Amino acid sequence: MRVGIVTQPLEMNYGGIIQNWALQKVLKRLGHEPITIDAYQRFSTPHYIFNYLRAKLMRACGKKYPMPRRYHGAIRSETMGRFIEQHINKTEVMWRYKRSVVKRYGMDAVVVGSDQVWRAVYSPDHIEDLYLRFTAGMPIKRVAYAASFGIDEWEYTPQQTAACAKLAQQMDAISVREASGVDLCREYLGVEAQCVLDPTLLLNASEYDEIIDHEWDSSEPYLAVYCLDHNSAKEKFFSQLAADRGLKVRYFSAGWKSHFTIQQWLAIFSNASFVVTDSFHGTVFSILFGKEFYNLCSPWRGLERVASLLKALGLEQRLLSDSHPVEPDETKIDWQDVTARLEGMRKKSIDFLDGALK
């Protein structure tokens, strides 16, 4: 079966790109031919101005809020672009979702997921397309795999809620990444959903060996700090944690300023002795590579997506306050228990995906 994938733009987002690669790998293993719809939805001029002014107002009120972009100029760095071209099967770049892409690439099904595809604040101008609006009425399978709201509160407008509920009810199968997403789907969209793993967790560490750069940065033992947001409390925590363990602190960044390849980004976690992160996928790869870690996630980025995963794996004590981080009583991670839980969740998740596409 030819399966189209709808996800957040393949831009400067390490986790977003690697989860897409992982989902394609699993779909191929299940006997399908995956292809990602490489869409960069642009704001119309009125909507861009409205969202720009709204973001400025929210920031003036002291709230962290993403500024809208219209994707002028280069849409991804050479570093990211090289990996995407070599490892991800995708359509040509398009500026909006179109019905014609389904016919042109012969898609028998379209899967939306994963990452925060259903977080309205990240796609305010076209959230309906992430519920597969552009496929309405077409004789294909429609599936949501590990779609994430990111938070446990409903942030859609009444108009968005009505439109997305109608589209969700036309889907053949729905799964979400966070346990709270099951309740949100039932209450606001009127559909039942199953909680499954992020695509990156459907693979084990050895399966990332085919792309990881093991030769990169084999220096002295270090505490890897992979945080998207910094403050003085975090900095103090990093320093104390490293001193207590006799480790050197090494900082790693993301976004347009980062120069790491995907292969090198994976090596950050594979080579680290200990990890502190506020990233969802930073947490995922700390777990996959069996590293002791703490997560200092900022609530505005979507705390629920981290909390739900850690609770499912019995790792709740690894989630600390980002404003007043304090290390709990020293307890080593029981990796045997984590592995057993992960294997059970992995089988359940793959069974859902396999069954949804049959």
C-alpha positions as CSV (number, residue, x, y, z in Angstrom):
1,M,0.0,0.0,0.0
2,R,1.3,3.5,-0.9
3,V,1.0,5.5,2.3
4,G,1.3,9.3,2.4
5,I,2.5,10.9,5.7
6,V,1.4,14.3,6.9
7,T,3.6,15.8,9.7
8,Q,5.0,19.1,10.8
9,P,7.4,20.7,8.2
10,L,10.7,19.0,7.9
11,E,12.6,22.0,8.9
12,M,15.3,22.6,11.6
13,N,13.8,20.1,14.1
14,Y,15.9,17.1,14.9
15,G,13.2,15.2,16.6
16,G,10.6,16.0,13.9
17,I,12.9,14.7,11.2
18,I,14.0,11.5,13.0
19,Q,10.5,10.6,13.9
20,N,9.5,10.8,10.3
21,W,12.4,8.6,9.3
22,A,11.4,6.1,12.0
23,L,7.8,6.0,10.9
24,Q,8.8,5.4,7.3
25,K,11.1,2.6,8.4
26,V,8.3,0.9,10.4
27,L,5.9,1.2,7.5
28,K,8.3,-0.4,5.1
29,R,8.8,-3.2,7.6
30,L,5.0,-3.7,7.5
31,G,5.1,-4.0,3.7
32,H,4.0,-0.5,2.7
33,E,5.6,2.2,0.5
34,P,5.7,5.4,2.6
35,I,6.1,8.9,1.2
36,T,6.0,12.1,3.2
37,I,4.1,15.1,1.9
38,D,6.7,17.8,2.0
39,A,4.4,20.7,2.7
40,Y,5.3,24.2,4.0
41,Q,1.9,25.8,4.6
42,R,2.2,29.6,4.3
43,F,0.0,32.2,5.9
44,S,-2.2,34.3,3.7
45,T,-1.2,38.0,4.2
46,P,-4.2,38.9,6.4
47,H,-3.7,35.8,8.6
48,Y,0.0,36.4,8.8
49,I,-0.5,40.0,10.0
50,F,-3.2,38.8,12.5
51,N,-1.0,36.0,13.9
52,Y,2.1,38.3,14.0
53,L,0.2,40.9,16.1
54,R,-1.3,38.3,18.3
55,A,2.2,36.8,19.0
56,K,3.6,40.3,19.8
57,L,0.7,40.9,22.2
58,M,1.2,37.6,24.0
59,R,4.9,38.3,24.4
60,A,4.2,41.8,25.7
61,C,2.0,40.1,28.3
62,G,5.0,38.1,29.4
63,K,4.0,34.8,27.7
64,K,6.3,32.8,25.5
65,Y,4.6,32.5,22.1
66,P,6.0,31.3,18.8
67,M,6.3,34.1,16.1
68,P,4.7,33.1,12.8
69,R,6.9,32.8,9.7
70,R,6.0,32.7,6.0
71,Y,8.9,30.6,4.9
72,H,10.6,33.0,2.6
73,G,14.0,32.0,1.3
74,A,15.7,28.7,2.3
75,I,13.4,26.4,4.0
76,R,16.0,24.0,5.5
77,S,19.7,24.1,6.1
78,E,22.1,22.2,3.9
79,T,22.8,19.9,6.9
80,M,19.2,18.9,7.4
81,G,18.5,18.9,3.7
82,R,21.2,16.4,3.0
83,F,19.8,13.8,5.4
84,I,16.2,14.3,4.3
85,E,17.2,13.8,0.6
86,Q,19.2,10.7,1.4
87,H,17.0,9.0,4.0
88,I,13.4,10.2,3.7
89,N,11.2,9.4,0.7
90,K,9.1,12.5,0.1
91,T,7.1,14.5,-2.5
92,E,8.2,17.7,-4.1
93,V,8.0,20.7,-1.9
94,M,4.6,22.3,-1.9
95,W,3.2,25.4,-0.2
96,R,-0.1,24.0,0.7
97,Y,-1.9,20.6,1.0
98,K,-3.7,19.7,-2.2
99,R,-6.0,16.9,-3.2
100,S,-3.9,16.5,-6.4
101,V,-0.9,15.2,-4.3
102,V,-2.9,12.1,-3.3
103,K,-3.6,11.2,-7.0
104,R,-0.2,12.2,-8.3
105,Y,1.7,9.9,-6.0
106,G,-0.9,7.1,-6.0
107,M,-1.6,7.1,-2.3
108,D,-3.9,4.4,-1.0
109,A,-3.8,5.8,2.6
110,V,-2.7,9.0,4.4
111,V,-1.3,8.9,8.0
112,V,-1.0,12.1,10.0
113,G,1.6,12.0,12.8
114,S,3.5,12.3,14.9
115,D,5.0,15.2,16.9
116,Q,2.6,18.1,17.9
117,V,0.6,17.9,14.6
118,W,-2.7,18.6,16.5
119,R,-1.4,21.5,18.5
120,A,-3.5,24.4,17.1
121,V,-1.0,27.2,18.2
122,Y,1.6,25.6,15.8
123,S,-0.7,25.5,12.8
124,P,-3.3,28.2,13.5
125,D,-4.0,28.9,9.8
126,H,-4.4,25.4,8.6
127,I,-5.0,23.0,11.5
128,E,-7.8,21.4,9.5
129,D,-5.3,20.1,6.9
130,L,-3.6,18.2,9.7
131,Y,-7.0,16.4,10.1
132,L,-6.7,15.5,6.4
133,R,-9.2,18.0,5.1
134,F,-7.6,17.9,1.7
135,T,-8.5,14.2,1.3
136,A,-12.2,14.6,2.1
137,G,-14.4,12.3,0.0
138,M,-11.5,10.4,-1.5
139,P,-11.6,6.6,-1.5
140,I,-8.5,6.1,0.7
141,K,-7.7,5.1,4.3
142,R,-7.3,8.0,6.8
143,V,-5.3,7.2,10.0
144,A,-3.8,9.3,12.8
145,Y,-0.7,7.7,14.3
146,A,0.6,9.2,17.6
147,A,-0.9,12.6,16.8
148,S,0.0,14.9,19.6
149,F,-1.8,17.9,21.2
150,G,1.3,18.5,23.3
151,I,-0.7,19.8,26.2
152,D,-3.7,18.4,28.3
153,E,-5.9,21.4,27.7
154,W,-8.1,22.3,24.7
155,E,-6.8,25.4,22.8
156,Y,-8.9,25.2,19.7
157,T,-11.4,28.0,18.8
158,P,-15.1,26.9,18.6
159,Q,-14.8,27.1,14.8
160,Q,-11.7,24.9,14.7
161,T,-13.2,22.4,17.1
162,A,-16.3,22.0,14.9
163,A,-14.3,21.6,11.7
164,C,-11.7,19.2,13.2
165,A,-14.4,17.1,14.9
166,K,-16.2,16.5,11.6
167,L,-12.9,15.5,9.9
168,A,-11.8,13.3,12.8
169,Q,-15.0,11.4,12.7
170,Q,-14.3,10.5,9.0
171,M,-11.0,8.9,9.9
172,D,-10.6,5.1,9.9
173,A,-8.5,4.9,13.0
174,I,-7.1,7.3,15.5
175,S,-4.2,7.1,17.9
176,V,-2.5,9.8,20.0
177,R,0.8,10.1,21.7
178,E,-0.3,11.2,25.2
179,A,-2.8,9.5,27.5
180,S,-4.6,12.9,28.0
181,G,-5.1,13.0,24.2
182,V,-7.5,10.1,24.5
183,D,-9.7,12.2,26.7
184,L,-9.4,15.3,24.5
185,C,-10.4,13.3,21.5
186,R,-13.5,11.9,23.2
187,E,-14.6,15.2,24.8
188,Y,-14.0,17.6,21.9
189,L,-13.7,15.6,18.7
190,G,-16.3,12.9,19.5
191,V,-14.0,10.0,18.6
192,E,-12.3,7.2,20.4
193,A,-8.5,7.1,20.3
194,Q,-5.7,4.7,21.4
195,C,-2.5,5.8,23.1
196,V,0.6,4.7,21.3
197,L,4.3,5.4,21.2
198,D,6.1,8.1,19.3
199,P,7.5,6.6,16.1
200,T,11.1,7.0,17.4
201,L,10.3,4.5,20.2
202,L,9.1,1.9,17.7
203,L,12.8,1.2,17.0
204,N,15.5,0.1,19.5
205,A,18.9,1.6,19.9
206,S,20.6,-0.9,17.6
207,E,18.4,0.1,14.7
208,Y,19.7,3.6,14.8
209,D,23.3,2.3,14.3
210,E,22.8,2.4,10.6
211,I,22.7,6.2,10.6
212,I,24.5,7.3,13.9
213,D,27.9,8.8,13.6
214,H,29.8,6.8,16.1
215,E,33.2,8.4,15.2
216,W,32.0,11.9,16.0
217,D,33.2,13.5,19.3
218,S,34.6,10.6,21.3
219,S,36.0,12.9,23.9
220,E,36.2,12.6,27.7
221,P,33.0,11.7,29.7
222,Y,30.5,14.5,29.7
223,L,27.1,15.6,30.9
224,A,25.2,16.5,27.8
225,V,23.0,19.6,28.2
226,Y,20.4,19.7,25.4
227,C,18.0,22.4,26.4
228,L,16.0,24.7,24.2
229,D,15.3,27.2,27.1
230,H,17.9,28.4,29.6
231,N,17.7,30.2,32.9
232,S,19.9,30.8,35.9
233,A,18.3,28.0,38.0
234,K,19.0,25.5,35.2
235,E,22.6,26.7,34.8
236,K,23.2,26.2,38.5
237,F,21.6,22.7,38.4
238,F,23.8,21.7,35.4
239,S,27.0,22.8,37.1
240,Q,26.2,21.0,40.4
241,L,25.1,17.8,38.7
242,A,28.3,17.7,36.7
243,A,30.5,18.4,39.7
244,D,28.8,15.7,41.8
245,R,29.6,13.2,39.1
246,G,33.0,14.4,38.0
247,L,31.8,15.2,34.5
248,K,32.5,18.1,32.1
249,V,29.4,20.1,31.1
250,R,28.8,20.2,27.3
251,Y,26.1,22.3,25.8
252,F,24.3,21.4,22.6
253,S,21.7,23.5,20.7
254,A,18.9,23.1,18.2
255,G,17.3,25.3,15.6
256,W,18.8,27.4,12.8
257,K,22.0,28.1,14.7
258,S,22.8,24.4,15.2
259,H,25.3,22.9,12.8
260,F,25.0,19.2,13.9
261,T,23.9,16.6,11.4
262,I,21.2,14.2,12.3
263,Q,23.9,11.5,12.7
264,Q,25.9,13.7,15.0
265,W,22.8,14.7,17.0
266,L,22.1,11.1,17.8
267,A,25.7,10.7,18.9
268,I,25.3,13.4,21.5
269,F,23.0,11.0,23.5
270,S,24.8,7.8,22.6
271,N,28.2,9.2,23.8
272,A,27.0,11.1,26.9
273,S,27.5,9.8,30.4
274,F,24.5,11.7,31.7
275,V,21.8,13.9,30.0
276,V,19.8,16.9,31.1
277,T,17.3,18.1,28.6
278,D,14.0,19.9,28.2
279,S,13.3,18.3,24.8
280,F,10.8,15.4,24.2
281,H,13.0,13.7,21.7
282,G,16.1,14.4,23.9
283,T,14.3,12.4,26.5
284,V,13.4,9.6,24.1
285,F,17.0,9.1,23.0
286,S,18.3,9.2,26.5
287,I,15.9,6.3,27.2
288,L,16.7,4.4,24.1
289,F,20.5,4.7,24.7
290,G,20.1,3.7,28.4
291,K,21.4,7.0,29.8
292,E,20.7,8.4,33.3
293,F,18.8,11.7,32.6
294,Y,16.6,14.5,33.9
295,N,14.0,16.5,32.0
296,L,13.4,20.2,32.8
297,C,10.6,20.8,30.3
298,S,9.2,24.3,30.0
299,P,5.4,24.0,30.4
300,W,4.7,26.3,27.4
301,R,6.4,23.9,25.1
302,G,4.1,21.1,26.0
303,L,4.8,19.4,29.4
304,E,2.1,16.7,28.9
305,R,4.0,15.0,26.1
306,V,7.0,14.4,28.4
307,A,5.0,13.6,31.5
308,S,2.8,11.1,29.8
309,L,5.8,9.1,28.4
310,L,7.7,9.1,31.7
311,K,4.6,8.0,33.7
312,A,4.0,5.1,31.3
313,L,7.7,4.0,31.7
314,G,7.7,4.4,35.5
315,L,10.2,7.3,35.2
316,E,8.1,10.2,36.7
317,Q,10.9,11.1,39.1
318,R,13.1,12.1,36.1
319,L,10.8,15.1,35.4
320,L,11.9,18.2,37.4
321,S,10.8,21.8,37.7
322,D,12.4,24.0,35.0
323,S,12.3,27.0,37.4
324,H,13.5,25.3,40.6
325,P,15.2,22.0,39.6
326,V,16.2,19.9,42.6
327,E,17.7,16.4,42.2
328,P,15.6,13.8,44.0
329,D,17.1,11.2,46.3
330,E,19.6,9.3,44.2
331,T,17.9,6.3,42.6
332,K,19.3,4.5,39.6
333,I,16.9,3.8,36.7
334,D,15.7,0.2,36.6
335,W,16.4,-0.4,33.0
336,Q,15.1,-3.9,33.1
337,D,11.6,-2.6,34.1
338,V,11.8,0.2,31.6
339,T,12.7,-2.2,28.8
340,A,9.9,-4.6,29.7
341,R,7.3,-1.8,29.6
342,L,8.7,-0.3,26.4
343,E,8.6,-3.7,24.6
344,G,4.9,-4.2,25.6
345,M,4.0,-0.6,24.4
346,R,6.0,-1.1,21.2
347,K,4.1,-4.2,20.3
348,K,0.7,-2.6,21.0
349,S,1.7,0.4,18.9
350,I,2.9,-1.5,15.9
351,D,-0.2,-3.7,16.1
352,F,-2.4,-0.6,15.9
353,L,-0.6,0.7,12.9
354,D,-0.6,-2.6,11.1
355,G,-4.3,-3.1,11.8
356,A,-5.3,0.4,10.8
357,L,-3.8,0.0,7.4
358,K,-5.2,-3.4,6.6
